[in-house]
Amino acid sequence: MSVVIRMARAGTKKRPVYHIVVADSRSPRDGRFIERLGYFNPLLPKEKTDRLKLDLDKVKDWMKKGAQPSDRVMRFLDAAGVAKRSPRNNPEKAIPRKERKAKAEEAAKAAGTAPAAAGGDKKPAAKPEKAAEKPAEKPAEAAAS
């Protein structure tokens, strides 16, 4: 039986409150749980202490027994100093989209200059033609009305 520490949603529509629970990994998100360890209210400001309440002694006991915290709960435990969260590494995500596109274009040019340049010229040329056609149609429709 795999045991996890995770959040179970409570509250009403558009007003979530999460209970931090220990549950069997096979049980549904809001379903059966073994023990409630605390709560998280995302609607409160981050400065308020009532936003997150955890029974850290129970959390430590369950982690000793082998319970695995979810990603979000692990963030809470890292902030509380109970467990150390390993940093994630996705260097592509940190680069803004425009810079990623520029890198891809440079790589394409390095791979083959003629096919990349020909493909790049055709796409921008097609867009202004469509834009020129649409304004011409609108005055004709206005005159017909």
N, CA and C atoms as an extended XYZ file, in Angstrom:
435
Properties=species:S:1:pos:R:3:atomname:S:1:resname:S:1:resid:I:1 pbc="F F F"
N         0.844       -1.182        0.000 N   MET     1
C         0.000        0.000        0.000 CA  MET     1
C         0.888        1.244        0.000 C   MET     1
N         0.758        2.080       -1.031 N   SER     2
C         1.530        3.315       -1.140 CA  SER     2
C         0.748        4.445       -0.496 C   SER     2
N         1.387        5.109        0.448 N   VAL     3
C         0.726        6.180        1.191 CA  VAL     3
C         1.323        7.518        0.769 C   VAL     3
N         0.446        8.508        0.528 N   VAL     4
C         0.889        9.824        0.108 CA  VAL     4
C         0.303       10.896        1.023 C   VAL     4
N         1.038       11.989        1.128 N   ILE     5
C         0.534       13.178        1.821 CA  ILE     5
C         0.155       14.137        0.717 C   ILE     5
N        -1.125       14.482        0.617 N   ARG     6
C        -1.589       15.317       -0.479 CA  ARG     6
C        -2.712       16.226       -0.022 C   ARG     6
N        -3.190       17.048       -0.946 N   MET     7
C        -4.268       17.975       -0.635 CA  MET     7
C        -5.579       17.437       -1.185 C   MET     7
N        -6.629       17.552       -0.371 N   ALA     8
C        -7.972       17.176       -0.791 CA  ALA     8
C        -8.812       18.449       -0.819 C   ALA     8
N        -9.474       18.704       -1.924 N   ARG     9
C       -10.229       19.943       -2.075 CA  ARG     9
C       -11.523       19.903       -1.279 C   ARG     9
N       -11.810       21.018       -0.631 N   ALA    10
C       -13.063       21.211        0.091 CA  ALA    10
C       -13.530       22.624       -0.230 C   ALA    10
N       -14.606       23.059        0.363 N   GLY    11
C       -15.119       24.391        0.085 CA  GLY    11
C       -16.159       24.344       -1.010 C   GLY    11
N       -16.585       25.520       -1.432 N   THR    12
C       -17.641       25.611       -2.433 CA  THR    12
C       -17.059       25.976       -3.791 C   THR    12
N       -17.943       26.117       -4.756 N   LYS    13
C       -17.535       26.477       -6.108 CA  LYS    13
C       -16.841       27.843       -6.095 C   LYS    13
N       -15.696       27.938       -6.727 N   LYS    14
C       -14.891       29.149       -6.847 CA  LYS    14
C       -14.296       29.622       -5.517 C   LYS    14
N       -14.444       28.852       -4.436 N   ARG    15
C       -13.885       29.223       -3.137 CA  ARG    15
C       -13.226       28.002       -2.508 C   ARG    15
N       -12.074       27.585       -3.038 N   PRO    16
C       -11.463       26.348       -2.554 CA  PRO    16
C       -10.784       26.496       -1.199 C   PRO    16
N       -10.814       25.417       -0.460 N   VAL    17
C       -10.038       25.230        0.757 CA  VAL    17
C        -9.513       23.811        0.646 C   VAL    17
N        -8.268       23.595        0.988 N   TYR    18
C        -7.683       22.274        0.850 CA  TYR    18
C        -7.319       21.701        2.211 C   TYR    18
N        -7.676       20.442        2.425 N   HIS    19
C        -7.250       19.714        3.610 CA  HIS    19
C        -5.991       18.948        3.227 C   HIS    19
N        -4.987       19.018        4.065 N   ILE    20
C        -3.775       18.239        3.823 CA  ILE    20
C        -3.961       16.924        4.559 C   ILE    20
N        -3.975       15.828        3.794 N   VAL    21
C        -4.339       14.524        4.341 CA  VAL    21
C        -3.297       13.472        3.980 C   VAL    21
N        -3.328       12.400        4.749 N   VAL    22
C        -2.567       11.197        4.428 CA  VAL    22
C        -3.577       10.221        3.852 C   VAL    22
N        -3.288        9.707        2.658 N   ALA    23
C        -4.248        8.825        1.993 CA  ALA    23
C        -3.514        7.746        1.217 C   ALA    23
N        -4.244        6.690        0.933 N   ASP    24
C        -3.753        5.651        0.032 CA  ASP    24
C        -3.703        6.268       -1.367 C   ASP    24
N        -2.665        6.016       -2.113 N   SER    25
C        -2.503        6.641       -3.425 CA  SER    25
C        -3.587        6.225       -4.405 C   SER    25
N        -4.242        5.093       -4.165 N   ARG    26
C        -5.281        4.617       -5.078 CA  ARG    26
C        -6.631        5.269       -4.818 C   ARG    26
N        -6.816        5.920       -3.678 N   SER    27
C        -8.104        6.529       -3.361 CA  SER    27
C        -8.269        7.845       -4.116 C   SER    27
N        -9.509        8.275       -4.371 N   PRO    28
C        -9.739        9.514       -5.122 CA  PRO    28
C        -9.231       10.740       -4.366 C   PRO    28
N        -9.041       11.826       -5.093 N   ARG    29
C        -8.485       13.051       -4.508 CA  ARG    29
C        -9.277       13.522       -3.294 C   ARG    29
N       -10.589       13.591       -3.425 N   ASP    30
C       -11.425       14.078       -2.326 CA  ASP    30
C       -12.066       12.933       -1.549 C   ASP    30
N       -11.609       11.731       -1.787 N   GLY    31
C       -12.241       10.557       -1.186 CA  GLY    31
C       -11.655       10.176        0.159 C   GLY    31
N       -11.574        8.871        0.364 N   ARG    32
C       -11.165        8.314        1.641 CA  ARG    32
C        -9.732        8.688        1.993 C   ARG    32
N        -9.509        9.037        3.243 N   PHE    33
C        -8.166        9.353        3.707 CA  PHE    33
C        -7.939        8.696        5.055 C   PHE    33
N        -6.676        8.624        5.465 N   ILE    34
C        -6.317        7.959        6.712 CA  ILE    34
C        -6.341        8.953        7.865 C   ILE    34
N        -5.717       10.124        7.661 N   GLU    35
C        -5.642       11.117        8.730 CA  GLU    35
C        -5.510       12.506        8.129 C   GLU    35
N        -6.120       13.486        8.781 N   ARG    36
C        -6.018       14.878        8.354 CA  ARG    36
C        -4.876       15.533        9.117 C   ARG    36
N        -3.960       16.189        8.378 N   LEU    37
C        -2.784       16.783        9.000 CA  LEU    37
C        -2.838       18.302        9.094 C   LEU    37
N        -3.710       18.923        8.339 N   GLY    38
C        -3.806       20.377        8.369 CA  GLY    38
C        -4.679       20.883        7.245 C   GLY    38
N        -4.573       22.184        6.963 N   TYR    39
C        -5.367       22.767        5.888 CA  TYR    39
C        -4.585       23.882        5.211 C   TYR    39
N        -5.053       24.261        4.010 N   PHE    40
C        -4.470       25.346        3.228 CA  PHE    40
C        -5.610       26.127        2.605 C   PHE    40
N        -5.610       27.453        2.836 N   ASN    41
C        -6.645       28.317        2.273 CA  ASN    41
C        -5.979       29.291        1.297 C   ASN    41
N        -6.033       29.028       -0.003 N   PRO    42
C        -5.335       29.874       -0.978 CA  PRO    42
C        -5.964       31.251       -1.163 C   PRO    42
N        -7.160       31.471       -0.647 N   LEU    43
C        -7.822       32.762       -0.816 CA  LEU    43
C        -7.290       33.824        0.145 C   LEU    43
N        -6.665       33.401        1.219 N   LEU    44
C        -6.108       34.360        2.169 CA  LEU    44
C        -4.791       34.920        1.646 C   LEU    44
N        -4.435       36.140        2.050 N   PRO    45
C        -3.139       36.699        1.620 CA  PRO    45
C        -1.975       35.891        2.174 C   PRO    45
N        -0.848       35.949        1.489 N   LYS    46
C         0.313       35.141        1.870 CA  LYS    46
C         0.879       35.522        3.233 C   LYS    46
N         0.643       36.736        3.688 N   GLU    47
C         1.188       37.186        4.970 CA  GLU    47
C         0.469       36.562        6.161 C   GLU    47
N        -0.794       36.158        5.971 N   LYS    48
C        -1.584       35.629        7.090 CA  LYS    48
C        -1.075       34.251        7.500 C   LYS    48
N        -1.038       34.022        8.810 N   THR    49
C        -0.589       32.728        9.315 CA  THR    49
C        -1.694       31.667        9.191 C   THR    49
N        -2.949       32.119        9.066 N   ASP    50
C        -4.069       31.177        8.931 CA  ASP    50
C        -4.147       30.558        7.538 C   ASP    50
N        -3.340       31.035        6.609 N   ARG    51
C        -3.365       30.499        5.241 CA  ARG    51
C        -2.974       29.028        5.212 C   ARG    51
N        -1.987       28.629        6.034 N   LEU    52
C        -1.508       27.252        6.066 CA  LEU    52
C        -1.329       26.817        7.515 C   LEU    52
N        -1.902       25.686        7.847 N   LYS    53
C        -1.717       25.119        9.180 CA  LYS    53
C        -1.394       23.645        9.006 C   LYS    53
N        -0.265       23.232        9.573 N   LEU    54
C         0.174       21.839        9.485 CA  LEU    54
C         0.563       21.350       10.869 C   LEU    54
N         0.225       20.109       11.166 N   ASP    55
C         0.717       19.461       12.378 CA  ASP    55
C         2.035       18.789       11.990 C   ASP    55
N         3.136       19.488       12.230 N   LEU    56
C         4.440       19.033       11.750 CA  LEU    56
C         4.888       17.733       12.398 C   LEU    56
N         4.480       17.487       13.657 N   ASP    57
C         4.853       16.229       14.311 CA  ASP    57
C         4.234       15.038       13.588 C   ASP    57
N         2.953       15.173       13.226 N   LYS    58
C         2.283       14.087       12.503 CA  LYS    58
C         2.896       13.897       11.118 C   LYS    58
N         3.249       15.010       10.482 N   VAL    59
C         3.861       14.923        9.154 CA  VAL    59
C         5.175       14.156        9.232 C   VAL    59
N         6.002       14.487       10.220 N   LYS    60
C         7.284       13.794       10.384 CA  LYS    60
C         7.082       12.307       10.646 C   LYS    60
N         6.095       11.983       11.491 N   ASP    61
C         5.813       10.571       11.784 CA  ASP    61
C         5.420        9.817       10.518 C   ASP    61
N         4.534       10.402        9.710 N   TRP    62
C         4.091        9.729        8.491 CA  TRP    62
C         5.226        9.601        7.477 C   TRP    62
N         6.099       10.597        7.422 N   MET    63
C         7.226       10.504        6.493 CA  MET    63
C         8.215        9.418        6.937 C   MET    63
N         8.352        9.221        8.242 N   LYS    64
C         9.195        8.137        8.740 CA  LYS    64
C         8.603        6.781        8.375 C   LYS    64
N         7.278        6.715        8.321 N   LYS    65
C         6.602        5.467        7.962 CA  LYS    65
C         6.636        5.210        6.457 C   LYS    65
N         7.086        6.204        5.674 N   GLY    66
C         7.219        5.987        4.235 CA  GLY    66
C         6.238        6.755        3.375 C   GLY    66
N         5.472        7.660        3.949 N   ALA    67
C         4.517        8.440        3.152 CA  ALA    67
C         5.278        9.430        2.276 C   ALA    67
N         4.881        9.519        1.011 N   GLN    68
C         5.520       10.414        0.058 CA  GLN    68
C         4.671       11.675       -0.121 C   GLN    68
N         5.223       12.870        0.141 N   PRO    69
C         4.436       14.092       -0.067 CA  PRO    69
C         4.307       14.439       -1.544 C   PRO    69
N         3.184       15.042       -1.903 N   SER    70
C         2.990       15.501       -3.277 CA  SER    70
C         3.883       16.719       -3.511 C   SER    70
N         3.950       17.185       -4.754 N   ASP    71
C         4.811       18.317       -5.084 CA  ASP    71
C         4.440       19.561       -4.290 C   ASP    71
N         3.161       19.884       -4.241 N   ARG    72
C         2.714       21.094       -3.548 CA  ARG    72
C         2.945       20.977       -2.045 C   ARG    72
N         2.656       19.828       -1.472 N   VAL    73
C         2.873       19.632       -0.039 CA  VAL    73
C         4.375       19.689        0.256 C   VAL    73
N         5.184       19.188       -0.648 N   MET    74
C         6.633       19.246       -0.450 CA  MET    74
C         7.113       20.697       -0.404 C   MET    74
N         6.495       21.570       -1.191 N   ARG    75
C         6.824       22.999       -1.130 CA  ARG    75
C         6.520       23.561        0.258 C   ARG    75
N         5.370       23.188        0.805 N   PHE    76
C         5.003       23.654        2.151 CA  PHE    76
C         5.994       23.148        3.185 C   PHE    76
N         6.376       21.884        3.082 N   LEU    77
C         7.297       21.288        4.045 CA  LEU    77
C         8.689       21.912        3.920 C   LEU    77
N         9.079       22.253        2.715 N   ASP    78
C        10.372       22.909        2.508 CA  ASP    78
C        10.365       24.296        3.150 C   ASP    78
N         9.262       25.021        3.003 N   ALA    79
C         9.150       26.348        3.614 CA  ALA    79
C         9.151       26.254        5.139 C   ALA    79
N         8.572       25.173        5.677 N   ALA    80
C         8.532       24.977        7.123 CA  ALA    80
C         9.844       24.428        7.662 C   ALA    80
N        10.701       23.921        6.784 N   GLY    81
C        11.987       23.391        7.204 CA  GLY    81
C        11.955       21.935        7.610 C   GLY    81
N        10.887       21.230        7.294 N   VAL    82
C        10.757       19.818        7.660 CA  VAL    82
C        11.509       18.932        6.674 C   VAL    82
N        11.363       19.211        5.379 N   ALA    83
C        11.991       18.387        4.344 CA  ALA    83
C        12.638       19.298        3.317 C   ALA    83
N        13.654       18.803        2.661 N   LYS    84
C        14.345       19.574        1.632 CA  LYS    84
C        13.819       19.174        0.267 C   LYS    84
N        13.363       20.166       -0.484 N   ARG    85
C        12.827       19.923       -1.824 CA  ARG    85
C        13.958       20.024       -2.830 C   ARG    85
N        14.078       19.041       -3.684 N   SER    86
C        15.133       19.074       -4.696 CA  SER    86
C        14.754       20.080       -5.782 C   SER    86
N        15.695       20.900       -6.212 N   PRO    87
C        15.370       21.888       -7.245 CA  PRO    87
C        15.119       21.211       -8.582 C   PRO    87
N        14.177       21.740       -9.315 N   ARG    88
C        13.876       21.210      -10.638 CA  ARG    88
C        14.723       21.946      -11.651 C   ARG    88
N        15.058       21.270      -12.744 N   ASN    89
C        15.926       21.873      -13.739 CA  ASN    89
C        15.306       21.716      -15.119 C   ASN    89
N        14.773       22.793      -15.639 N   ASN    90
C        14.261       22.815      -17.001 CA  ASN    90
C        14.769       24.097      -17.649 C   ASN    90
N        15.971       24.058      -18.202 N   PRO    91
C        16.557       25.288      -18.733 CA  PRO    91
C        15.774       25.890      -19.890 C   PRO    91
N        15.051       25.105      -20.656 N   GLU    92
C        14.272       25.640      -21.774 CA  GLU    92
C        13.109       26.491      -21.281 C   GLU    92
N        12.548       26.154      -20.130 N   LYS    93
C        11.402       26.872      -19.601 CA  LYS    93
C        11.800       28.280      -19.152 C   LYS    93
N        13.027       28.461      -18.710 N   ALA    94
C        13.483       29.749      -18.197 CA  ALA    94
C        13.735       30.761      -19.304 C   ALA    94
N        13.954       30.300      -20.510 N   ILE    95
C        14.254       31.198      -21.623 CA  ILE    95
C        12.936       31.707      -22.206 C   ILE    95
N        12.799       33.024      -22.402 N   PRO    96
C        11.565       33.548      -23.008 CA  PRO    96
C        11.342       32.967      -24.399 C   PRO    96
N        10.084       32.906      -24.793 N   ARG    97
C         9.694       32.255      -26.043 CA  ARG    97
C        10.382       32.874      -27.260 C   ARG    97
N        10.500       34.193      -27.295 N   LYS    98
C        11.121       34.846      -28.450 CA  LYS    98
C        12.574       34.403      -28.612 C   LYS    98
N        13.270       34.292      -27.487 N   GLU    99
C        14.664       33.860      -27.557 CA  GLU    99
C        14.765       32.403      -27.996 C   GLU    99
N        13.809       31.559      -27.574 N   ARG   100
C        13.812       30.159      -28.011 CA  ARG   100
C        13.602       30.074      -29.512 C   ARG   100
N        12.676       30.906      -30.039 N   LYS   101
C        12.439       30.905      -31.487 CA  LYS   101
C        13.679       31.367      -32.235 C   LYS   101
N        14.348       32.389      -31.710 N   ALA   102
C        15.557       32.894      -32.359 CA  ALA   102
C        16.638       31.812      -32.371 C   ALA   102
N        16.761       31.075      -31.270 N   LYS   103
C        17.739       29.983      -31.216 CA  LYS   103
C        17.405       28.909      -32.247 C   LYS   103
N        16.111       28.574      -32.356 N   ALA   104
C        15.692       27.544      -33.310 CA  ALA   104
C        15.985       27.988      -34.739 C   ALA   104
N        15.737       29.277      -35.030 N   GLU   105
C        16.012       29.781      -36.376 CA  GLU   105
C        17.511       29.755      -36.670 C   GLU   105
N        18.319       30.127      -35.681 N   GLU   106
C        19.773       30.091      -35.871 CA  GLU   106
C        20.246       28.665      -36.124 C   GLU   106
N        19.668       27.716      -35.399 N   ALA   107
C        20.033       26.311      -35.590 CA  ALA   107
C        19.625       25.842      -36.985 C   ALA   107
N        18.456       26.290      -37.449 N   ALA   108
C        17.995       25.915      -38.783 CA  ALA   108
C        18.900       26.512      -39.861 C   ALA   108
N        19.318       27.747      -39.644 N   LYS   109
C        20.218       28.386      -40.605 CA  LYS   109
C        21.564       27.681      -40.639 C   LYS   109
N        22.036       27.266      -39.487 N   ALA   110
C        23.311       26.567      -39.426 CA  ALA   110
C        23.222       25.208      -40.124 C   ALA   110
N        22.055       24.554      -40.009 N   ALA   111
C        21.865       23.244      -40.618 CA  ALA   111
C        21.803       23.352      -42.146 C   ALA   111
N        21.054       24.286      -42.638 N   GLY   112
C        20.930       24.463      -44.093 CA  GLY   112
C        20.441       25.866      -44.376 C   GLY   112
N        21.275       26.711      -44.912 N   THR   113
C        20.921       28.122      -45.079 CA  THR   113
C        19.854       28.333      -46.144 C   THR   113
N        19.910       27.662      -47.274 N   ALA   114
C        18.965       27.899      -48.366 CA  ALA   114
C        17.536       27.450      -48.013 C   ALA   114
N        17.292       26.223      -47.494 N   PRO   115
C        15.915       25.830      -47.194 CA  PRO   115
C        15.300       26.658      -46.069 C   PRO   115
N        16.071       27.012      -45.076 N   ALA   116
C        15.528       27.773      -43.945 CA  ALA   116
C        15.156       29.179      -44.394 C   ALA   116
N        15.980       29.802      -45.209 N   ALA   117
C        15.711       31.165      -45.660 CA  ALA   117
C        14.500       31.194      -46.594 C   ALA   117
N        14.380       30.206      -47.471 N   ALA   118
C        13.251       30.174      -48.407 CA  ALA   118
C        11.942       29.961      -47.652 C   ALA   118
N        11.943       29.111      -46.664 N   GLY   119
C        10.734       28.860      -45.882 CA  GLY   119
C        10.342       30.070      -45.063 C   GLY   119
N        11.309       30.801      -44.542 N   GLY   120
C        11.027       31.976      -43.726 CA  GLY   120
C        10.471       33.117      -44.565 C   GLY   120
N        10.877       33.259      -45.852 N   ASP   121
C        10.409       34.351      -46.692 CA  ASP   121
C         8.961       34.144      -47.131 C   ASP   121
N         8.550       32.917      -47.353 N   LYS   122
C         7.207       32.651      -47.863 CA  LYS   122
C         6.134       32.963      -46.825 C   LYS   122
N         6.333       32.608      -45.585 N   LYS   123
C         5.299       32.794      -44.568 CA  LYS   123
C         4.980       34.266      -44.307 C   LYS   123
N         5.952       35.165      -44.091 N   PRO   124
C         5.596       36.562      -43.862 CA  PRO   124
C         4.968       37.203      -45.091 C   PRO   124
N         5.322       36.786      -46.303 N   ALA   125
C         4.761       37.373      -47.510 CA  ALA   125
C         3.282       37.012      -47.647 C   ALA   125
N         2.862       35.864      -47.176 N   ALA   126
C         1.472       35.435      -47.308 CA  ALA   126
C         0.552       36.241      -46.400 C   ALA   126
N         1.011       36.642      -45.256 N   LYS   127
C         0.163       37.357      -44.307 CA  LYS   127
C        -0.249       38.743      -44.805 C   LYS   127
N         0.654       39.578      -45.352 N   PRO   128
C         0.217       40.888      -45.821 CA  PRO   128
C        -0.780       40.812      -46.977 C   PRO   128
N        -0.683       39.789      -47.829 N   GLU   129
C        -1.639       39.650      -48.933 CA  GLU   129
C        -3.044       39.439      -48.399 C   GLU   129
N        -3.183       38.585      -47.385 N   LYS   130
C        -4.506       38.329      -46.807 CA  LYS   130
C        -5.040       39.602      -46.160 C   LYS   130
N        -4.167       40.336      -45.500 N   ALA   131
C        -4.588       41.567      -44.840 CA  ALA   131
C        -5.048       42.589      -45.877 C   ALA   131
N        -4.408       42.618      -47.032 N   ALA   132
C        -4.783       43.561      -48.083 CA  ALA   132
C        -6.133       43.195      -48.686 C   ALA   132
N        -6.470       41.915      -48.772 N   GLU   133
C        -7.736       41.482      -49.359 CA  GLU   133
C        -8.912       41.825      -48.457 C   GLU   133
N        -8.782       41.663      -47.183 N   LYS   134
C        -9.894       41.871      -46.261 CA  LYS   134
C       -10.389       43.318      -46.250 C   LYS   134
N        -9.533       44.341      -46.170 N   PRO   135
C       -10.052       45.707      -46.192 CA  PRO   135
C       -10.738       46.042      -47.510 C   PRO   135
N       -10.309       45.450      -48.618 N   ALA   136
C       -10.935       45.706      -49.911 CA  ALA   136
C       -12.359       45.158      -49.935 C   ALA   136
N       -12.621       44.052      -49.247 N   GLU   137
C       -13.952       43.456      -49.229 CA  GLU   137
C       -14.920       44.266      -48.381 C   GLU   137
N       -14.463       44.829      -47.297 N   LYS   138
C       -15.345       45.552      -46.374 CA  LYS   138
C       -15.988       46.776      -47.018 C   LYS   138
N       -15.253       47.637      -47.739 N   PRO   139
C       -15.910       48.778      -48.387 CA  PRO   139
C       -16.915       48.336      -49.450 C   PRO   139
N       -16.631       47.232      -50.136 N   ALA   140
C       -17.562       46.739      -51.153 CA  ALA   140
C       -18.865       46.298      -50.497 C   ALA   140
N       -18.784       45.663      -49.333 N   GLU   141
C       -19.983       45.241      -48.626 CA  GLU   141
C       -20.765       46.448      -48.121 C   GLU   141
N       -20.070       47.470      -47.673 N   ALA   142
C       -20.719       48.686      -47.169 CA  ALA   142
C       -21.461       49.389      -48.298 C   ALA   142
N       -20.884       49.407      -49.496 N   ALA   143
C       -21.519       50.051      -50.648 CA  ALA   143
C       -22.762       49.275      -51.082 C   ALA   143
N       -22.741       47.957      -50.975 N   ALA   144
C       -23.871       47.130      -51.384 CA  ALA   144
C       -25.041       47.311      -50.412 C   ALA   144
N       -24.769       47.635      -49.159 N   SER   145
C       -25.825       47.768      -48.149 CA  SER   145
C       -26.580       48.996      -48.294 C   SER   145
